[in-house]
Amino acid sequence: MLGPEFCTRPRGARGRGAALTLVFASVLAAAAVTNCLPQEEDPPERPVSRAAPSAGAGRGEVDRRELARAAAEAMADGKSGAKAAQEVVSRSGDRWGAVYDQRAYEEFEQALDGRYTGVGLSARRAADGRIEVDRVQPGGPADRAGLKAGDRIRTVDGRRVDGRPAAEVVALLRGDGAPPGSVVAVGVQRGTRAWSERLRRAMLATEDVTVQRLDDGSLRIRVAAFTKGTGQRIRDAVRKAPKGAGVLLDLRGNSGGLVTEAVTAASAFLDGGLVATYDVHGKEQALYAQPGGDTGRPLVALVDGGTMSAAELLAGALKDRGRAVTVGSRTFGKGSVQMPSRLPDGSVAELTVGHYRTPAGHSVDGRGITPDLVAADRAEERARTVLSGLGGGS
């Protein structure tokens, strides 16, 4: 299942910019706040993190001056500066270093602020390869047009989508940098009725935190990504929860986001203390939770192979600090740190500069986090059983 349209996965070098995602944000956002990193000229410090094999990230560091020089020389010859810069990054061995054009980076900034351009629906691929609407965002274009969960999406702008990855279909719905107000034609089927709906894309707010009261009285907090304000929404949900009610913190499929928000989320469950350490050019820094969190409420964190970056940072902190029982499957393993810098043509390069580690000193990069209870099948059912055993149900 995929979240709102911006939550697609990267589709190669070009797709990493065109289908811009929260897969691409994380650890250094905190560094900007603490001023522990050198300041860059444009863009303002909005640092990011991507997954990268620990063996190659440091070795593949790129000299920023070399990158700018390559871009400037290409532009002087009438060629693409961004393309020349990407070639330098590709040769460097920095697997997750990337170059984004100016429009793509602006979309990234919007995504981090919890906004995206789309039609307001989530998609999934059924077992038979059909693409179905999973969820419709209230008040969005799809909702106003009457689309419902379970509707089949047959075509997008005339292209048949059966058998395609859900991420690719979601990217088509978003458009390649399409602005708000642009129109996408969606072929829909509900039962025996089939029709085409013209949806006008809009700037929408993401719904990255959903709270559900379960039958046993416990609380399920689903966190899709760590955009602006996510951490505080989690803290508010925990504070408002009935006394003694356990929390099932669902981080499955969470592609990451702003690490400051992940640290705020950790503060909902910790009374201060270490959340993670990270290094930039060999200099170690630390991230700490705020005091006053709920340390007594039963807590289980659900993770899987789609749990990435800032979500892994949170899961690792709760696991290492003994605050939560983690259930599910090994996480993605995304712990490298990137710093953005502006190139002469206005594009932005992301280059790997370091890695982060959990409170116990474990590196996440290329390894992931193995949960306390490995449950590939029926993970949520197992997690709820564990939570009940901790006294989290009524």
Salt bridges, closest charged atoms under 4 A:
GLU40 OE2 - ARG64 NE 3.78
GLU61 OE1 - HIS281 ND1 3.62
ASP63 OD2 - ARG65 NH2 3.35
GLU107 OE2 - ARG103 NE 3.97
GLU107 OE1 - ARG174 NH2 3.69
GLU109 OE1 - ARG46 NH1 3.50
ASP113 OD1 - ARG46 NH2 3.08
ASP113 OD2 - ARG115 NH2 3.77
ASP128 OD2 - ARG130 NE 3.45
GLU132 OE1 - ARG124 NH2 3.22
ASP134 OD1 - ARG124 NH1 2.58
ASP151 OD1 - ARG190 NE 2.76
ASP162 OD2 - ARG152 NH2 2.32
ASP162 OD2 - ARG160 NH2 3.72
GLU168 OE2 - ARG164 NH1 2.72
ASP176 OD2 - ARG14 NH2 2.92
GLU207 OE1 - ARG135 NH1 2.67
ASP236 OD1 - ARG239 NH1 3.98
ASP250 OD2 - ARG220 NH2 2.73
ASP250 OD2 - ARG252 NH2 2.85
ASP279 OD2 - ARG357 NH1 2.99
GLU284 OE1 - ARG357 NH2 2.89
ASP294 OD2 - ARG297 NE 3.01
GLU350 OE1 - ARG50 NE 2.88
ASP365 OD2 - HIS355 NE2 3.24
ASP372 OD1 - LYS319 NZ 3.87
GLU380 OE2 - ARG220 NE 3.20
GLU380 OE1 - ARG252 NH2 2.91
GLU381 OE2 - ARG378 NH1 3.56
